[in-house]
Amino acid sequence: MRFMVIVKATEDTEAGAQPSAEMLNEMAAFNEELVKAGVMLAGEGLHPSSKGARVYFSGDKRTVVDGPFTETKELIAGFWLIEVKSLEEAVEWVKRVPNPTGEESQIEIRQVFTEDDFVNASEELKDRERELRAEQEARASQG
């Protein structure tokens, strides 16, 4: 099972505050544990929303709004993509994450869909998805 582990943004992360050297070292050590355990598929910190944009959809219309965005509690400061056996195992890993802010913070865990989770997808579509994933993994392994 794959899970996205979402680190929620704070006023500090949205202001562009950089993590301390100590926090960077703690996160690097945690990432190393994830990699050595064969659990981590990806993990990145994100720039503040001021360096991003949103695209709103209404029928065929697209509206682009540049950041920053004001709803800090709904924004993401970083993420991991992990592969574990269960939600319970994902929770156990997240309990070991160094507190991203040292104060009040929140990390959300969400299971990632697989092609088999979509009951309305034909076998042909599921096969195409598997082929695309294999192609993507092959490209990623090349560099």
C-alpha positions as CSV (number, residue, x, y, z in Angstrom):
1,M,0.0,0.0,0.0
2,R,1.2,3.4,-0.9
3,F,0.6,6.5,1.3
4,M,1.2,10.2,0.9
5,V,2.4,11.7,4.1
6,I,1.6,15.4,4.0
7,V,3.3,18.0,6.1
8,K,1.0,20.9,6.6
9,A,2.2,24.4,6.1
10,T,2.6,27.0,8.9
11,E,2.9,30.7,8.9
12,D,6.7,30.3,9.1
13,T,6.9,27.9,6.1
14,E,4.6,30.2,4.1
15,A,6.8,33.2,5.0
16,G,9.7,31.2,3.4
17,A,11.5,30.4,6.7
18,Q,14.2,27.8,6.2
19,P,14.5,24.8,8.5
20,S,17.4,25.1,10.9
21,A,20.6,23.1,10.3
22,E,19.6,20.8,13.2
23,M,16.1,20.1,11.7
24,L,17.7,19.4,8.3
25,N,20.0,16.9,9.9
26,E,17.2,15.3,11.8
27,M,15.1,15.0,8.6
28,A,18.0,13.6,6.7
29,A,18.5,10.9,9.3
30,F,14.8,10.1,9.2
31,N,14.9,9.9,5.4
32,E,17.9,7.6,5.6
33,E,15.9,5.3,7.9
34,L,13.0,5.3,5.4
35,V,15.3,4.5,2.5
36,K,17.2,1.8,4.3
37,A,13.9,0.1,5.3
38,G,12.8,0.2,1.6
39,V,9.8,2.3,2.5
40,M,10.5,5.7,0.9
41,L,9.4,6.2,-2.7
42,A,9.8,10.0,-2.7
43,G,10.0,13.0,-0.4
44,E,10.4,16.7,-0.9
45,G,9.9,20.0,0.8
46,L,7.9,22.6,-1.0
47,H,8.4,26.3,-1.6
48,P,5.8,28.7,-0.1
49,S,2.5,29.2,-2.0
50,S,3.8,32.6,-3.0
51,K,5.9,30.8,-5.6
52,G,2.9,28.8,-6.8
53,A,-0.4,29.1,-8.6
54,R,-3.8,27.5,-8.6
55,V,-5.9,26.6,-11.6
56,Y,-9.7,26.8,-11.1
57,F,-12.0,24.8,-13.3
58,S,-15.5,25.7,-14.3
59,G,-16.8,23.6,-17.2
60,D,-14.4,24.4,-20.0
61,K,-13.1,27.6,-18.4
62,R,-9.8,27.7,-16.6
63,T,-8.8,30.6,-14.2
64,V,-5.3,30.9,-12.9
65,V,-4.6,32.6,-9.6
66,D,-1.1,33.2,-8.5
67,G,-0.1,32.6,-4.9
68,P,0.3,33.3,-2.0
69,F,-2.8,31.7,-0.6
70,T,-4.2,32.7,2.7
71,E,-5.6,29.4,4.1
72,T,-2.4,28.3,5.7
73,K,-4.0,25.3,7.5
74,E,-4.9,23.8,4.1
75,L,-1.5,24.3,2.5
76,I,1.3,21.7,2.2
77,A,4.9,22.4,3.2
78,G,6.2,19.0,2.1
79,F,5.5,15.3,1.6
80,W,6.7,11.8,1.6
81,L,5.4,9.0,-0.6
82,I,5.9,5.7,1.2
83,E,5.1,2.1,0.6
84,V,4.1,0.0,3.6
85,K,1.8,-2.9,4.5
86,S,-0.9,-0.9,6.2
87,L,-2.2,2.4,7.5
88,E,-1.1,1.3,11.0
89,E,2.5,0.9,9.7
90,A,2.4,4.3,8.0
91,V,1.2,5.9,11.3
92,E,4.1,4.2,13.2
93,W,6.6,5.7,10.7
94,V,5.0,9.2,11.0
95,K,5.1,9.1,14.8
96,R,8.9,8.9,14.3
97,V,9.1,12.0,12.1
98,P,11.0,14.9,13.7
99,N,8.5,17.6,14.6
100,P,8.7,19.8,11.5
101,T,8.2,23.1,13.5
102,G,9.3,22.1,17.0
103,E,6.0,23.4,18.1
104,E,2.4,22.7,17.0
105,S,2.3,21.0,13.7
106,Q,0.3,18.4,11.8
107,I,1.0,15.6,9.3
108,E,-1.7,13.9,7.4
109,I,-1.6,10.4,6.0
110,R,-3.6,9.5,2.9
111,Q,-3.7,6.2,1.0
112,V,-2.9,6.4,-2.7
113,F,-5.3,4.8,-5.2
114,T,-4.1,2.0,-7.4
115,E,-5.7,1.1,-10.7
116,D,-7.5,-1.8,-9.1
117,D,-9.3,0.6,-6.7
118,F,-11.3,2.0,-9.6
119,V,-14.2,-0.3,-10.1
120,N,-15.4,1.5,-13.3
121,A,-12.0,1.2,-15.1
122,S,-11.9,-1.5,-17.8
123,E,-9.2,-4.1,-17.8
124,E,-7.8,-2.4,-20.9
125,L,-7.5,0.9,-19.0
126,K,-5.9,-0.8,-16.0
127,D,-3.4,-2.5,-18.3
128,R,-2.6,0.9,-19.9
129,E,-2.1,2.4,-16.4
130,R,0.3,-0.4,-15.4
131,E,2.3,0.1,-18.7
132,L,2.6,3.8,-18.0
133,R,3.7,3.2,-14.5
134,A,6.3,0.7,-15.7
135,E,7.5,3.2,-18.3
136,Q,7.7,5.9,-15.7
137,E,9.7,3.7,-13.3
138,A,12.1,2.7,-16.1
139,R,12.7,6.4,-16.9
140,A,13.2,7.2,-13.3
141,S,15.8,4.4,-12.9
142,Q,17.8,5.7,-15.9
143,G,18.6,8.9,-14.1
